[in-house]
Amino acid sequence: MTKRYVVIDLGGTQIRTALATAPNHLHRTIRMETLADQGPDAVLRRIEEASRQVAGDAWSSVEAIGIIAPGPLDPWRGVILEAPNLPGWEDLPLKDRLSSSLGRPVVVGNDANLAALAEQRFGAGQGKPHTIYITVSTGIGGGVIIDGQLLLGARGLAAEVGHMTLEANGPPCTCGNMGCLEALASGPAIARDARAAITAGRESSLLALAGNDPRRITARLVGKAAAAGDSLAIELFQRAGFYIGLGIVNLMNLFNPAIIVIGGGVSQVGDLIFEPIHQTVQARAGHFYWEDCPIVPAALGDDVGLLGALAMVADEFE
Ligand SMILES: [Zn+2]
């Protein structure tokens, strides 16, 4: 009989839950706000309710639960070590808490790592066993698939591509380091640089778009201004694309991937960011690395996390 799973994508703003069967079928999906400020106990209760609700009459036949969460986390013990967007989730035994309340085995994984696995299995990386995935949004994360296997590292902390140092004395990062890719090219970094330029007197349509309040500038607004031809906004995406390109040069030299897949909200501006990425990679990496390695947008959209959770739980139980 086909095995049924409940898969969960726990994020800082939203929780998505689905009833699923392997390899990539999501039968029903529900989403709710995380309300992370209510703390872990309340969030866990909402995850439990959502799991039973999405399974409905099929609950009794659910084999196991797969949940992905922001890292850093220990995928073997299923413990969240810390989560900047989930206050109070330090050393939280997610696997044990959910398996005791739901009465099913639970598998836990890092969200960006499993998004990489989903894109390799079902999305843009299909047929390419050496795939690297980078997601650029509020943070920058990723995953490295080598020979079809997700690279986890000794403690499950591998492939934090957003925390490669690219400027030794660059802007501070949420991780405590300076000049990380995330501090240079994430959505908040783009918005920060836009605010700084405008506060320093640079002319831009962004100020009007933000209601004449530089504090209200977001990366989304910068994208809107860039699409309308604003020169500051275009420069900001070129700069972000340059740094993402540098990060990709490092990844190409380390892992020699067959494809690089880029997802996340910031990547949705398209050529505005993909062009400077390509230029940087071709200027700085050996042609052996990039000539057969396309750099493409992600294919799976909002379901990428759920599909990654499904790949993870099915790998263990099928
Ligand atoms: Zn960092």
Boltz pocket constraint, residues with backbone or C-beta under 6 A from the ligand:
constraints:
  - pocket:
      binder: B
      contacts: [[A, 162], [A, 163], [A, 173], [A, 174], [A, 175], [A, 176], [A, 177], [A, 180], [A, 182], [A, 183]]
      max_distance: 6.0
